[in-house]
Amino acid sequence: MNHVRLEYMTDNGCEQCQENSWSEDGASSCSQCPEGQMSDAGSTSQEDCHHEPCEAGDYMTDNGCEQCQENSWSEDGASSCSQCPEGQMSDAGSTSQEDCHHEPCEAGVHDR
């Protein structure tokens, strides 16, 4: 019986690997993706394992999602954070450019 990629051999024949696992040609079992990573059913290598896309306010790193720092923001699925326009600030984890704002004025000074 020929062994088809995307599957592993069992006593009953070949079976497809489930989500979050993978196997290479000729495998007798599926290997789990590393902690915190996921893959589609039928994945053929560990390279198919990936982190779930990040939520707004976070960005993707080699180790998974990290929160955007102050004065920056990101949308869903970002691989980097965008900086607020010059002279504006935001809290860490901001989710849109609308979260960027001018610093509050000091006492005795007003915003134009």
C-alpha positions, 0 to 999 in steps of 0.5 A: 500500500502506497503511503500518501503525504498528509497521512500516517499509517495505522493498523487500518491503513492511512489516516489524515493527521488532525489539526495542530499536527503533521507527518512526513511520508512514511510516518507511523504517527503524527507529530504535534505542533510546538506549544502555542502553534497550530496547523491545518489538518493534513499538514506535511511538516513542522514548517506548516505549524504557525502561531494564530494571527495576533489580535489588534494591539499586538504584533507577531514575533518569532515567539508569538504575539507581543503587545505594541508599546506606548505611542504605537498601534496595530490592527488584527493580524499585524506583523509590526506596530505602526507609530502614532503621528509625530507629537501624538501618544497612545497607551500600550496595546492600542488598536487603531490610529484613532487611539493616538492623541496629543499630550494633555496641555500643561496648566496655563497652556491650551491646545490649538 
